[in-house]
């Protein structure tokens, strides 16, 4: 599956359009990560626990989007974007979306 954040796949021609596909995941913060993040806020630096949480969330949302595209018969998703939103205190959704197409 080809994933790209532009409207076309360079060197390929879009021959079929399947429409919008999406994948999402909602993740809650972990108490241990919150404690470590609070301590890190005092001295500064990367919050590695949150970095890992976001990376895992992006991968899961992308996998779900890709699977939806594959079920439609697509071999590429163009114009891929990510969005986040807070759904409850301590929990956030990571949303991946794009346009499923078949390219040759």
Phi, psi and omega in degrees: 000127177269129175240132179213151180263012174250172187280351181223170172251112182307131180083359181236158177246131176284121183250345178208142183242125182254347178099191185291134171234153183209159174212146180213164174211145176246126182237144177256150176290152180259134183306317179297319178294321178298318179297313179295322179295321179297318178293319181295327178300333180288325184250347180087168179116176182289140174267085189299326178299318179287324177301314179295319179299315180293320179298314178299320180295316178299317180297318180294314180297319179295318179298318180293321177296315181298319179296320178297318179296317180299320179296333178278347182100010180282155172238008177203155171232121181255162178058042182290135179223158175237146175218155176231153175207151176274128181251341177196164178297123180087003180225141181223151176259137169247128189237127176245137180210159180186188180250122180279132180218166169246129180242155175229000000 
